[in-house]
């Protein structure tokens, strides 16, 4: 197997992991939230990435695969830990902190690592380690996450990924695998998934709980992206931001506000860990 892992400076500073057997590569910027900026497979660039916005560090990222931890979405109010109130900004802090990066021992992928910091402890009072292993396989991206609780108290959290997939035209998109009903996150009301899919080009933000994989079809490029869930990462969010020609197909463990409502909230017992899995596949049709 021929793989390479090297630091690059152009068109921006990043690490590149290349697997020639699968004709696939990813580019990663660990100091910007462990962000995977590009995924190229079989000659296709699959991720949307706004480089100009990325280079302006005062702006939030639009593109790649941001990492959401210790919450997905936002909180309606502060949450209580040991009788003390704490606040977290939207999607948590993991996407804003520097991560470390290493080649896995078997060289089949890379490992991103985040540990608690003084700043993280001020809003999330837990000692943790988060490991995210990313593997390139035949037309697919496999991601394994391990989250360790090093403290003496149970640690509540949510985890998610926010991948931006490049599309040719938002009016020429099909999505299969969603249940009939979904939650419109702009007003938190139950609505029809089919109605939301019809207005992707107007901008949508909706959440659902599919029972199987979800497929995103680009009818112009004839490309399909499949999100394969594994419990508890079966919560799926679809988000568009026109005029950007992209669709976010996001696997989350829990809906927004989970740390306040308790809805699908996950907890890790002291000195324990939890393991999460998700896979993205692509093909032509």
C-alpha positions, -999 to 999 in steps of 0.1 A, spaced: 0 0 0 14 34 -10 5 62 14 21 96 22 16 121 50 33 154 47 30 191 56 21 215 27 22 252 25 1 259 -6 -26 270 -13 -27 273 26 -8 256 54 -21 220 59 -13 184 62 -20 161 33 -27 123 37 -27 105 4 -36 69 -3 -27 60 -39 -43 26 -38 -77 42 -34 -68 73 -54 -79 94 -25 -66 122 -3 -76 144 25 -62 178 36 -64 188 73 -57 220 92 -53 207 129 -47 242 143 -81 253 130 -103 229 150 -90 197 134 -107 208 102 -107 184 72 -107 210 44 -107 187 14 -116 151 4 -107 141 -31 -116 106 -43 -112 91 -78 -104 125 -91 -135 142 -76 -134 170 -50 -163 162 -28 -162 189 -2 -172 225 -5 -146 249 9 -146 287 10 -109 294 10 -112 332 10 -134 331 41 -111 305 57 -81 328 54 -100 355 73 -96 341 109 -122 366 122 -149 347 103 -164 313 110 -155 285 85 -178 277 56 -167 244 43 -148 212 50 -158 190 79 -161 211 112 -162 190 144 -190 197 169 -183 191 206 -194 192 234 -228 203 219 -244 203 185 -264 234 177 -270 259 204 -283 260 240 -315 280 249 -300 288 283 -271 279 305 -268 243 317 -262 231 353 -232 211 365 -229 205 402 -253 234 408 -232 258 388 -243 274 355 -222 272 324 -226 286 289 -214 272 256 -215 289 222 -231 273 192 -216 239 183 -192 241 212 -155 249 212 -138 219 195 -140 236 160 -121 266 173 -93 249 193 -59 236 179 -57 198 177 -27 176 173 -23 153 143 -4 120 137 -2 92 112 -18 60 126 6 32 134 -9 10 106 -6 41 82 -42 35 71 -53 69 82 -46 98 105 -55 106 142 -67 140 154 -65 146 191 -80 173 214 -76 175 252 -92 199 277 -77 233 281 -80 261 306 -104 278 283 -125 247 278 -127 240 315 -142 275 321 -173 266 301 -172 227 302 -158 217 336 -145 182 325 -111 166 319 -114 148 286 -95 134 256 -111 133 222 -95 111 195 -108 111 159 -93 85 135 -100 91 98 -95 63 73 -95 65 35 -110 34 19 -124 26 -15 -147 56 -24 -153 62 13 -143 81 44 -145 62 77 -144 81 110 -140 66 144 -143 88 175 -133 80 211 -141 103 239 -125 97 273 -137 112 306 -107 115 329 -127 132 358 -146 119 388 -180 131 376 -203 118 348 -197 139 317 -227 150 295 -220 158 259 -232 157 223 -209 151 193 -214 158 156 -198 164 122 -208 193 99 -195 182 64 -202 206 35 -207 186 2 -202 204 -31 -232 202 -55 -237 215 -90 -271 231 -85 -293 232 -54 -324 229 -76 -311 195 -90 -307 176 -58 -325 145 -45 -323 131 -10 -334 96 -1 -336 78 32 -352 105 54 -383 97 74 -416 115 63 -415 139 92 -386 162 103 -381 192 126 -375 226 110 -348 240 133 -356 276 123 -389 274 143 -386 239 160 -418 228 144 -425 193 129 -429 195 91 -426 173 60 -391 163 49 -403 164 13 -413 200 16 -379 209 30 -361 191 2 -381 211 -24 -367 244 -10 -330 235 -6 -322 265 -29 -341 289 -5 -321 277 25 -331 250 50 -321 238 84 -339 206 95 -333 176 116 -346 140 114 -340 105 127 -335 81 98 -337 44 103 -311 37 76 -285 55 55 -292 88 38 -283 94 2 -276 128 -14 -279 128 -52 -264 155 -74 -284 150 -106 -261 171 -128 -228 156 -118 -244 122 -113 -226 119 -80 -242 103 -49 -230 108 -13 -242 82 13 -242 89 50 -241 55 69 -252 59 105 -242 39 135 -261 45 168 -260 69 185 -249 91 156 -282 86 137 -295 121 142 -292 138 108 -292 175 100 -296 189 65 -285 226 60 -281 248 30 -269 284 27 -277 298 -7 -262 310 -30 -234 286 -19 -237 255 -40 -234 230 -12 -255 208 11 -244 199 46 -253 163 55 -245 161 92 -244 131 116 -251 142 152 -256 122 184 -282 145 198 -304 175 188 -296 211 198 -303 220 234 -297 184 245 -277 194 276 -306 215 288 -336 192 278 -319 159 282 -332 148 248 -308 121 236 -281 134 259 -251 112 262 -230 107 294 -196 91 300 -190 77 335 -158 87 353 -126 70 338 -147 55 310 -149 63 273 -175 61 245 -168 51 208 -187 66 179 -186 57 142 -198 72 109 -190 66 72 -194 86 41 -194 69 7 -195 83 -28 -203 68 -62 -218 77 -95 -253 69 -108 
